């Protein structure tokens, strides 16, 4: 297998390990094992180091404009093709938990597409986005600039569940 394919596979694997270990850390913390949680978080950070190194070698980071264009293309694919196909399959199997997660992701990826598109237009005008807080719903991932809504428009989570991205 060519090295470029190996780098892509390694990047994907390390990225998934990071997210998995962070989920494991939350569970260990909830179960009353703070040191095991810390170990999972430390390993997650190490996996991020590996993923970023592979991505750097792949020359995966371009200019801010190129990165926004890449993000727009990825989010567009997810909401226009990937999640509709996944949702159709889950509905055919009557897999309700998967239906919920796919519907949530589909709605949020549409929002991300718009946020990135707006950011690209602002960048092309020679500016940064206006200073604003950005909030994320921990249930569905809904992302909003300005302030958290009283109720999440995607999953109905209350305002106090949203967290601000620093």
C-alpha positions as CSV (number, residue, x, y, z in Angstrom):
1,X,0.0,0.0,0.0
2,X,1.4,3.4,-0.9
3,X,2.6,5.6,2.0
4,X,0.0,8.3,1.2
5,X,-2.7,5.6,1.8
6,X,-1.0,4.5,5.0
7,X,-0.8,8.1,6.2
8,X,-4.5,8.6,5.6
9,X,-5.3,5.4,7.4
10,X,-3.1,6.3,10.3
11,X,-4.6,9.8,10.5
12,X,-8.1,8.3,10.6
13,X,-7.2,5.7,13.2
14,X,-5.5,8.1,15.5
15,X,-8.3,10.6,15.2
16,X,-10.9,7.9,16.1
17,X,-8.7,6.7,19.0
18,X,-8.7,10.3,20.3
19,X,-12.5,10.6,20.3
20,X,-12.9,7.1,21.7
21,X,-10.5,7.6,24.6
22,X,-12.2,10.9,25.5
23,X,-15.6,9.0,25.6
24,X,-13.9,6.4,27.8
25,X,-12.5,9.1,30.1
26,X,-16.0,10.6,30.6
27,X,-17.3,7.1,31.6
28,X,-14.4,6.4,33.9
29,X,-14.9,9.9,35.5
30,X,-18.7,9.1,36.0
31,X,-17.8,5.7,37.4
32,X,-15.6,7.4,40.1
33,X,-12.2,6.6,38.6
34,X,-10.5,10.0,38.1
35,X,-7.0,8.6,37.5
36,X,-8.2,6.1,34.9
37,X,-10.1,9.0,33.3
38,X,-6.8,11.1,33.4
39,X,-5.0,8.2,31.7
40,X,-7.6,8.0,28.9
41,X,-7.4,11.8,28.4
42,X,-3.5,11.7,28.3
43,X,-3.6,8.9,25.7
44,X,-6.2,10.9,23.7
45,X,-3.8,13.9,23.7
46,X,-1.0,11.6,22.5
47,X,-3.2,10.2,19.7
48,X,-3.9,13.9,18.7
49,X,-0.1,14.5,18.4
50,X,0.1,11.4,16.2
51,X,-2.9,12.5,14.0
52,X,-1.5,16.0,13.6
53,X,1.9,14.7,12.6
54,X,0.4,12.4,10.0
55,X,-1.8,15.2,8.7
56,X,1.1,17.6,8.5
57,X,3.1,15.1,6.4
58,X,0.1,14.7,4.2
59,X,0.1,18.5,3.8
60,X,-3.5,18.5,5.0
61,X,-3.5,22.1,6.2
62,X,-3.6,24.8,3.6
63,X,-4.3,28.5,3.8
64,X,-7.3,29.6,5.9
65,X,-9.3,30.0,2.6
66,X,-8.3,26.5,1.4
67,X,-9.2,25.1,4.8
68,X,-12.6,26.7,4.7
69,X,-13.2,25.4,1.2
70,X,-12.2,21.9,2.3
71,X,-14.5,22.2,5.3
72,X,-17.4,23.4,3.1
73,X,-16.9,20.5,0.7
74,X,-16.8,18.0,3.6
75,X,-19.9,19.4,5.3
76,X,-21.7,19.6,2.0
77,X,-21.0,15.9,1.3
78,X,-22.1,15.0,4.8
79,X,-25.5,16.8,4.7
80,X,-26.2,16.3,1.0
81,X,-25.2,12.6,0.5
82,X,-23.7,10.8,3.4
83,X,-26.2,11.4,6.2
84,X,-29.3,11.1,3.9
85,X,-28.0,7.7,2.7
86,X,-27.2,6.6,6.3
87,X,-30.6,7.8,7.5
88,X,-32.4,5.9,4.7
89,X,-30.6,2.7,5.6
90,X,-31.3,3.1,9.4
91,X,-35.0,3.8,8.6
92,X,-35.1,0.6,6.5
93,X,-33.7,-1.3,9.4
94,X,-35.9,0.5,11.9
95,X,-32.8,1.3,14.0
96,X,-34.3,4.1,16.1
97,X,-31.1,5.1,18.0
98,X,-29.2,5.4,14.7
99,X,-32.1,7.3,13.1
100,X,-31.9,9.9,15.9
101,X,-28.1,10.3,15.7
102,X,-28.1,10.6,11.9
103,X,-31.0,13.1,11.9
104,X,-29.2,15.2,14.5
105,X,-25.9,15.1,12.5
106,X,-27.7,15.9,9.3
107,X,-29.3,19.0,10.7
108,X,-26.0,20.2,12.4
109,X,-23.8,19.5,9.3
110,X,-26.2,21.8,7.3
111,X,-25.5,24.5,9.9
112,X,-21.8,23.9,9.8
113,X,-21.9,24.2,6.0
114,X,-23.6,27.6,6.3
115,X,-21.3,28.8,9.1
116,X,-18.2,27.9,7.0
117,X,-19.7,29.5,3.9
118,X,-20.4,32.7,5.7
119,X,-16.8,32.6,7.1
120,X,-15.4,32.1,3.6
121,X,-17.4,35.1,2.3
122,X,-16.1,37.2,5.2
123,X,-12.6,36.1,4.6
124,X,-12.8,36.9,0.9
125,X,-13.9,40.4,1.9
126,X,-10.6,40.6,3.8
127,X,-12.0,40.3,7.2
128,X,-12.3,38.0,10.1
129,X,-15.7,37.0,11.6
130,X,-17.1,39.5,14.1
131,X,-16.2,38.7,17.7
132,X,-18.9,36.5,19.2
133,X,-19.3,33.7,21.6
134,X,-19.9,30.3,20.0
135,X,-22.0,27.6,21.7
136,X,-22.4,23.9,21.1
137,X,-25.2,21.6,22.2
138,X,-23.7,18.6,24.0
139,X,-26.6,16.4,22.9
140,X,-26.7,16.9,19.1
141,X,-23.8,19.2,18.4
142,X,-25.9,22.2,17.2
143,X,-23.4,25.1,16.8
144,X,-24.4,28.7,17.1
145,X,-22.6,32.0,17.2
146,X,-23.9,34.8,19.5
147,X,-25.7,33.1,22.3
148,X,-27.2,29.8,23.2
149,X,-30.9,29.5,22.3
150,X,-33.5,28.9,25.0
151,X,-34.1,25.5,23.5
152,X,-31.9,23.7,20.9
153,X,-33.7,23.8,17.5
154,X,-32.4,20.3,16.7
155,X,-32.9,18.2,19.8
156,X,-34.8,20.5,22.2
157,X,-32.0,20.5,24.9
158,X,-32.4,23.5,27.3
159,X,-30.2,26.5,27.1
160,X,-28.3,25.6,30.3
161,X,-26.9,22.4,28.6
162,X,-25.0,24.4,25.9
163,X,-21.3,25.0,26.5
164,X,-19.3,27.9,25.2
165,X,-16.3,27.1,23.0
166,X,-13.2,28.9,24.2
